[in-house]
Amino acid sequence: MTRPDTLTGMAQMERLTLRGARLLDPDSRLDAVEDLHLAGGRVLAIGAAPDGFEAERVIDCAGRWVMPGLVDLAARMREPGLEYRATLESELRAALAGGITSVCCPPDTDPPLDEPGLVEMLKYRAHTLGGPSLYPLGALTVGLRGEVITEMGQLSEAGCVGFSQPGRLPADTQGLLHAIQYASTFGFTVWLQPQDACLGRGGVAHSGRVASRLGLPSVPVVTETVAMHTILELVRATGARVHLCRVSSAAGVGLLRQAKEEGLPVTADVAVHHLHLTDVDIGHFDSRFRVEPPFRDARDRDALGAAVADGTIDAVCSDHTPVDDDSKHMPFAEAEPGLTALELLLPLLVKWQSEHGLDLLHTLGAVTKRAADVLSVEAGRLTPGAVADLAVFDPTHAWRPGPSTLRSQCVHTPYADYELQGRVGAVVLAGRWVGLDG
């Protein structure tokens, strides 16, 4: 099924040659300046053109990086029900501007994605807009109330790629066990954020000196580790595949590493801003830094980075959560958590990789092939036969995030007016070239 050409700058599928780009493919370990040939919506060849191939369009990509389109494991689209914060159209445009061609969205909309009709409507809306591939997570429980298990089979048929209970774990651990058992019976992956139902409830900042100095209610690390112990015990009991969303602490990384060494079927992600920021960055109650889980201390940040570098953490996500002005322009403790990050995911990841001298291909794998593997979708590769979903990145483009440069309906970011190096200038979406202005 082809995606209609409704987004600005979308061209019809054609035979393309991208000339002289630095091709980066984490899956095949390709890092070379070569020509790339596309046809029929797929990668045809790298290097010399195949016999008989004539490009309808040759695009000079000298000085650009061409890589698989990014796969973002956590981006809230806010539809249905929260369109005053963002719309599906605005956020899919923002995703393309960030080089993201596959987006996984949590089910915590209004109403939650607990009915097949809601999922089908969301998928249809995304299809008609012609943007990135949208992969919804279904609600694990009806209304996300942690009580009654949803009809996972029907939700899967409607297009859900897994089932999630965003935010804190349900207080009823037995009910959570039954839900995980049910999901495991059908081979579905359960996505859980390790946050205990009670510990740290009402907290807004990492439990430490900064929260004490500012007088802010805190969220201790045990909020994460107690929940993670619970989740891992349930995995041991059921054999279910579980994805841990937004690990935030060194202690959590330690538990994850032990679980993987044990061979448990668990994967995990971290939000890109948690690789950079700490609780010290809150400064003087700057609500742009209000996120969940909260920014922790430098030791936690460094442990998260080390876990991405050694593969313990499988993927890096944007954790894009649009928040309207009325909900963000509040005292820190009252402001709603969330930030815009779709367009910052790649520049911030490359900045982190460069600052720490890490392997570029391995780092990019956290937003391409390894992220696609978590979703079990065909994406994140740049090899002959792969779907031609690509990001074209200019590593020399300096820019500042702000209302005039961000396409998301939400512009609240800790990086407002901070100069970033590198920006996506175009994407190829299922074989179609999509140019991006600015």
C-alpha positions as CSV (number, residue, x, y, z in Angstrom):
1,M,0.0,0.0,0.0
2,T,1.4,3.4,-1.0
3,R,1.1,6.5,1.1
4,P,-0.7,9.4,-0.6
5,D,1.3,12.6,-1.4
6,T,-0.4,15.1,0.9
7,L,2.5,16.6,2.8
8,T,4.2,19.7,1.5
9,G,7.2,18.8,-0.7
10,M,6.2,15.2,-1.3
11,A,7.1,13.9,-4.8
12,Q,5.8,10.9,-6.5
13,M,7.7,7.6,-6.2
14,E,10.5,7.7,-8.8
15,R,13.8,6.2,-9.7
16,L,16.3,8.3,-7.7
17,T,20.1,8.5,-7.5
18,L,21.5,10.2,-4.4
19,R,25.0,11.2,-5.5
20,G,28.1,11.5,-3.4
21,A,26.5,11.1,0.1
22,R,28.2,9.7,3.1
23,L,26.1,6.5,3.5
24,L,25.7,5.3,7.1
25,D,24.0,2.0,7.8
26,P,24.5,0.6,11.4
27,D,23.1,-2.8,10.4
28,S,25.7,-3.6,7.7
29,R,28.4,-1.3,9.2
30,L,28.5,0.7,6.0
31,D,30.3,4.1,6.3
32,A,31.4,5.2,2.9
33,V,30.9,8.0,0.3
34,E,28.9,6.3,-2.5
35,D,26.0,6.8,-4.8
36,L,22.7,5.4,-3.7
37,H,20.1,4.2,-6.2
38,L,16.4,3.8,-5.4
39,A,13.5,2.3,-7.4
40,G,10.1,1.0,-6.6
41,G,10.2,2.4,-3.1
42,R,13.2,0.4,-2.1
43,V,17.0,0.6,-2.1
44,L,18.2,-0.8,-5.4
45,A,22.0,-0.6,-5.2
46,I,24.9,1.1,-3.6
47,G,27.8,2.4,-5.6
48,A,27.6,1.7,-9.4
49,A,24.1,1.7,-10.9
50,P,22.8,-1.6,-12.0
51,D,22.7,-2.4,-15.7
52,G,19.8,-0.7,-17.4
53,F,19.0,1.6,-14.5
54,E,18.3,5.2,-15.5
55,A,17.5,7.6,-12.7
56,E,14.6,10.0,-13.3
57,R,16.2,12.4,-10.9
58,V,19.8,12.7,-9.6
59,I,20.2,14.6,-6.4
60,D,23.6,16.0,-5.3
61,C,24.1,14.9,-1.6
62,A,27.8,15.8,-1.3
63,G,28.6,16.7,2.3
64,R,25.4,15.1,3.6
65,W,24.9,12.0,5.6
66,V,22.3,9.6,4.2
67,M,21.1,7.0,6.7
68,P,18.0,4.9,7.4
69,G,15.0,6.9,8.5
70,L,14.9,7.1,12.3
71,V,12.6,4.9,14.3
72,D,11.2,6.7,17.4
73,L,9.9,4.5,20.1
74,A,8.0,7.1,22.1
75,A,6.3,10.2,20.6
76,R,2.9,11.3,21.6
77,M,0.7,12.5,18.8
78,R,-2.0,13.8,21.1
79,E,-4.8,12.5,18.9
80,P,-7.5,11.6,19.6
81,G,-8.8,14.1,22.2
82,L,-5.9,16.4,22.9
83,E,-5.7,18.4,19.7
84,Y,-5.4,21.7,21.5
85,R,-1.9,20.5,22.5
86,A,-1.0,19.1,19.1
87,T,-2.5,17.5,16.0
88,L,-1.5,14.3,14.2
89,E,-0.7,16.4,11.1
90,S,1.6,18.9,13.0
91,E,3.5,16.2,14.8
92,L,4.0,13.9,11.8
93,R,5.4,17.0,10.0
94,A,7.7,17.5,12.9
95,A,8.7,13.9,12.8
96,L,9.7,14.2,9.1
97,A,11.6,17.4,9.9
98,G,13.6,15.3,12.4
99,G,14.3,12.5,9.9
100,I,11.9,10.1,11.6
101,T,10.1,7.8,9.2
102,S,8.6,5.4,11.8
103,V,6.9,6.6,14.9
104,C,5.5,4.5,17.8
105,C,2.9,6.3,19.8
106,P,1.7,5.5,23.4
107,P,-2.0,4.8,24.1
108,D,-2.5,7.6,26.7
109,T,-4.8,9.7,24.5
110,D,-8.2,10.9,25.4
111,P,-9.9,8.4,25.2
112,P,-7.1,5.9,25.5
113,L,-6.4,3.5,22.6
114,D,-8.4,0.6,24.1
115,E,-10.9,0.1,21.3
116,P,-10.1,-1.2,17.8
117,G,-12.1,1.6,16.2
118,L,-9.9,4.3,17.8
119,V,-6.8,2.5,16.5
120,E,-8.2,2.1,13.0
121,M,-9.2,5.8,12.9
122,L,-5.7,6.9,14.0
123,K,-4.0,4.6,11.4
124,Y,-6.3,5.9,8.7
125,R,-5.6,9.5,9.6
126,A,-1.9,8.9,9.5
127,H,-2.3,7.1,6.1
128,T,-4.2,9.9,4.5
129,L,-1.7,12.4,5.7
130,G,1.0,10.5,3.9
131,G,3.7,11.0,6.5
132,P,5.8,8.6,8.5
133,S,4.6,5.1,9.3
134,L,2.6,5.2,12.6
135,Y,2.8,2.3,15.0
136,P,0.3,2.7,17.9
137,L,0.6,0.8,21.2
138,G,-2.7,-0.4,22.5
139,A,-3.8,0.1,26.1
140,L,-3.0,-2.9,28.3
141,T,-6.1,-2.3,30.4
142,V,-9.4,-0.7,29.6
143,G,-9.2,3.0,30.1
144,L,-5.6,2.5,31.4
145,R,-7.2,2.0,34.8
146,G,-5.2,-1.1,35.5
147,E,-8.3,-3.3,36.2
148,V,-9.8,-5.0,33.1
149,I,-7.6,-6.5,30.3
150,T,-8.3,-5.1,26.8
151,E,-9.2,-7.2,23.8
152,M,-5.6,-7.4,22.7
153,G,-6.3,-9.7,19.7
154,Q,-8.7,-7.2,18.2
155,L,-6.4,-4.3,18.9
156,S,-3.5,-6.1,17.3
157,E,-5.6,-6.8,14.2
158,A,-6.5,-3.1,14.1
159,G,-2.8,-2.2,14.0
160,C,-1.3,-2.2,17.5
161,V,2.3,-3.4,17.7
162,G,2.3,-3.9,21.5
163,F,0.5,-3.1,24.7
164,S,1.4,-0.5,27.2
165,Q,0.4,0.9,30.6
166,P,2.0,4.3,30.4
167,G,3.1,6.1,33.6
168,R,3.1,4.3,36.9
169,L,2.5,0.6,37.3
170,P,-1.0,-0.4,38.4
171,A,-1.3,-0.9,42.2
172,D,-2.9,-4.3,41.6
173,T,0.1,-6.4,40.8
174,Q,-2.0,-9.5,40.4
175,G,-4.0,-7.8,37.7
176,L,-0.7,-6.8,36.0
177,L,0.4,-10.4,36.2
178,H,-2.8,-11.6,34.5
179,A,-2.4,-8.9,31.8
180,I,1.2,-9.9,31.1
181,Q,0.2,-13.6,31.0
182,Y,-2.5,-12.9,28.5
183,A,-0.2,-10.8,26.3
184,S,2.4,-13.5,26.5
185,T,-0.1,-16.2,25.3
186,F,-0.4,-14.4,22.0
187,G,3.3,-13.3,21.8
188,F,2.6,-9.6,22.3
189,T,5.2,-7.4,23.8
190,V,4.2,-5.4,26.9
191,W,5.7,-1.9,27.3
192,L,6.0,-0.7,30.8
193,Q,7.6,2.3,32.5
194,P,9.3,1.3,35.7
195,Q,7.6,3.6,38.2
196,D,6.1,2.3,41.4
197,A,2.5,3.0,42.0
198,C,3.1,4.8,45.3
199,L,6.8,5.6,45.8
200,G,7.6,9.2,44.8
201,R,4.0,9.9,44.0
202,G,3.5,13.7,43.7
203,G,7.2,14.2,43.2
204,V,8.6,16.4,40.4
205,A,12.4,16.3,40.8
206,H,15.1,13.8,41.5
207,S,15.6,13.1,45.2
208,G,18.8,14.9,46.0
209,R,20.4,18.1,46.9
210,V,18.8,20.2,44.1
211,A,15.3,19.2,45.1
212,S,16.1,19.8,48.7
213,R,17.5,23.3,48.0
214,L,14.6,24.2,45.8
215,G,12.0,22.8,48.2
216,L,10.5,20.5,45.5
217,P,8.8,17.2,46.2
218,S,11.1,14.5,45.0
219,V,11.1,11.2,43.2
220,P,13.7,8.8,44.6
221,V,15.5,6.2,42.5
222,V,13.7,3.4,44.4
223,T,10.6,4.5,42.5
224,E,12.3,3.0,39.5
225,T,14.1,0.1,41.0
226,V,11.2,-1.3,43.0
227,A,9.0,-1.2,39.9
228,M,11.8,-2.8,37.8
229,H,12.2,-5.6,40.4
230,T,8.4,-6.2,40.1
231,I,8.5,-6.2,36.3
232,L,11.5,-8.6,36.1
233,E,9.9,-11.0,38.5
234,L,6.8,-11.1,36.4
235,V,8.9,-11.7,33.3
236,R,10.6,-14.6,35.1
237,A,7.2,-16.0,36.0
238,T,5.6,-15.7,32.6
239,G,8.4,-15.6,30.0
240,A,6.7,-12.6,28.4
241,R,8.6,-10.1,26.3
242,V,8.7,-6.7,28.0
243,H,10.1,-3.4,26.9
244,L,11.2,-1.1,29.7
245,C,10.4,2.5,28.8
246,R,12.6,5.5,29.8
247,V,15.1,3.9,32.2
248,S,16.5,6.9,34.1
249,S,19.0,5.7,36.8
250,A,22.3,4.0,37.3
251,A,20.6,1.5,39.6
252,G,18.0,0.8,36.9
253,V,20.7,0.2,34.4
254,G,22.3,-2.3,36.8
255,L,19.1,-4.3,37.1
256,L,18.6,-4.2,33.3
257,R,22.2,-5.5,32.7
258,Q,21.7,-8.4,35.1
259,A,18.4,-9.3,33.5
260,K,20.0,-9.4,30.1
261,E,22.9,-11.5,31.3
262,E,20.3,-13.9,32.7
263,G,18.7,-14.1,29.3
264,L,15.4,-12.6,30.2
265,P,13.4,-11.3,27.1
266,V,13.6,-7.6,28.0
267,T,14.6,-4.6,26.0
268,A,14.8,-0.9,27.1
269,D,15.0,2.6,25.9
270,V,16.2,6.0,27.3
271,A,15.0,9.5,26.3
272,V,17.7,11.4,24.4
273,H,17.6,14.4,26.8
274,H,18.5,12.1,29.7
275,L,21.8,11.5,28.0
276,H,22.6,15.2,28.4
277,L,20.8,16.8,31.3
278,T,20.8,16.4,35.1
279,D,18.8,17.8,38.0
280,V,21.2,20.7,38.3
281,D,19.9,22.0,35.0
282,I,16.5,22.8,36.5
283,G,18.2,26.0,37.6
284,H,15.7,28.4,39.1
285,F,12.5,26.4,38.6
286,D,12.6,26.4,34.8
287,S,9.5,24.4,33.9
288,R,10.9,23.5,30.5
289,F,13.0,21.0,32.4
290,R,9.9,19.4,34.0
291,V,9.8,15.8,32.6
292,E,8.9,12.3,33.7
293,P,11.0,10.5,34.8
294,P,12.9,13.5,36.2
295,F,16.4,14.4,35.3
296,R,18.7,12.6,37.8
297,D,22.2,13.3,38.9
298,A,25.4,13.2,36.8
299,R,26.2,9.6,37.9
300,D,22.9,8.4,36.6
301,R,23.3,10.3,33.4
302,D,26.7,8.8,32.8
303,A,25.5,5.3,33.5
304,L,22.7,5.7,31.0
305,G,25.2,6.8,28.4
306,A,27.5,3.9,29.1
307,A,24.5,1.5,28.8
308,V,23.6,2.9,25.3
309,A,27.3,2.7,24.3
310,D,27.6,-1.0,25.3
311,G,24.1,-2.0,24.1
312,T,22.5,-2.7,27.4
313,I,20.0,0.0,26.5
314,D,18.6,-1.0,23.1
315,A,17.2,2.3,21.8
316,V,17.2,6.1,22.3
317,C,13.8,7.8,21.8
318,S,12.6,11.4,21.7
319,D,9.9,11.0,24.4
320,H,8.2,13.8,22.5
321,T,5.3,15.0,24.7
322,P,3.6,18.2,23.4
323,V,2.4,20.5,26.2
324,D,0.3,23.7,25.6
325,D,1.4,27.1,27.0
326,D,-1.2,27.2,29.7
327,S,0.0,23.9,31.2
328,K,3.7,24.7,30.8
329,H,3.8,28.4,31.9
330,M,3.3,27.5,35.5
331,P,5.4,27.2,38.7
332,F,7.8,24.2,38.3
333,A,5.9,21.9,40.6
334,E,2.5,22.6,39.0
335,A,3.7,22.6,35.3
336,E,2.8,19.6,33.2
337,P,5.8,17.4,32.3
338,G,6.7,17.1,28.7
339,L,8.8,18.7,25.9
340,T,9.2,18.8,22.2
341,A,11.9,16.5,20.9
342,L,11.0,15.0,17.5
343,E,13.2,17.5,15.6
344,L,16.0,17.3,18.2
345,L,16.4,13.6,18.5
346,L,19.1,13.2,15.8
347,P,21.1,16.4,16.5
348,L,21.2,15.7,20.2
349,L,22.2,12.1,19.7
350,V,25.0,13.1,17.3
351,K,26.1,15.8,19.8
352,W,26.3,13.2,22.5
353,Q,28.2,10.8,20.4
354,S,30.7,13.4,19.3
355,E,31.3,14.7,22.8
356,H,32.1,11.3,24.1
357,G,34.0,10.0,21.1
358,L,31.7,7.0,20.6
359,D,31.3,4.9,17.5
360,L,28.9,6.7,15.1
361,L,27.4,3.7,13.5
362,H,26.7,1.9,16.9
363,T,25.1,5.2,18.2
364,L,22.9,5.6,15.2
365,G,21.8,2.0,15.5
366,A,19.9,3.1,18.7
367,V,17.5,5.1,16.5
368,T,17.4,2.9,13.5
369,K,17.9,-0.9,13.3
370,R,17.9,-1.7,17.1
371,A,14.8,0.5,17.6
372,A,13.1,-1.3,14.6
373,D,13.9,-4.6,16.2
374,V,12.1,-3.6,19.4
375,L,9.0,-2.9,17.3
376,S,9.6,-6.0,15.0
377,V,9.0,-3.8,11.9
378,E,10.7,-3.6,8.6
379,A,12.7,-0.4,9.0
380,G,16.1,1.0,10.0
381,R,18.3,-0.5,7.2
382,L,20.1,0.8,4.2
383,T,20.9,-2.3,2.2
384,P,19.6,-3.4,-1.3
385,G,16.0,-4.5,-0.9
386,A,15.3,-2.5,2.1
387,V,12.4,0.0,2.2
388,A,13.6,3.4,1.0
389,D,12.8,5.3,4.1
390,L,15.9,7.6,4.6
391,A,17.1,10.7,6.4
392,V,19.4,13.2,4.7
393,F,21.4,15.0,7.4
394,D,23.6,18.1,7.0
395,P,26.1,17.8,9.9
396,T,27.3,21.4,9.3
397,H,23.9,23.2,9.6
398,A,23.9,25.3,12.8
399,W,20.4,26.2,14.1
400,R,18.5,27.2,17.2
401,P,15.3,25.5,18.2
402,G,12.4,27.9,18.7
403,P,9.0,28.9,17.5
404,S,10.3,30.0,14.1
405,T,12.3,26.8,13.5
406,L,10.3,24.0,15.0
407,R,7.3,22.4,13.2
408,S,5.8,20.8,16.2
409,Q,2.8,22.6,17.7
410,C,4.6,22.5,21.0
411,V,7.8,24.5,21.2
412,H,8.8,23.9,24.8
413,T,12.3,22.5,25.1
414,P,15.2,22.8,27.4
415,Y,17.2,23.6,24.3
416,A,15.3,26.7,23.3
417,D,17.7,29.1,21.5
418,Y,20.6,26.8,22.2
419,E,22.8,26.4,19.0
420,L,22.7,22.9,17.7
421,Q,25.0,21.5,15.0
422,G,23.4,19.4,12.3
423,R,19.9,19.2,10.9
424,V,17.8,17.0,8.6
425,G,17.4,18.7,5.2
426,A,15.2,16.1,3.5
427,V,13.9,12.6,3.9
428,V,13.0,9.8,1.4
429,L,9.7,8.3,2.4
430,A,8.9,5.0,0.7
431,G,10.9,6.0,-2.3
432,R,9.6,9.6,-2.5
433,W,11.9,12.6,-2.0
434,V,10.6,15.0,0.6
435,G,12.4,18.3,0.8
436,L,12.3,20.3,4.0
437,D,12.5,24.1,3.9
438,G,14.7,25.8,6.6
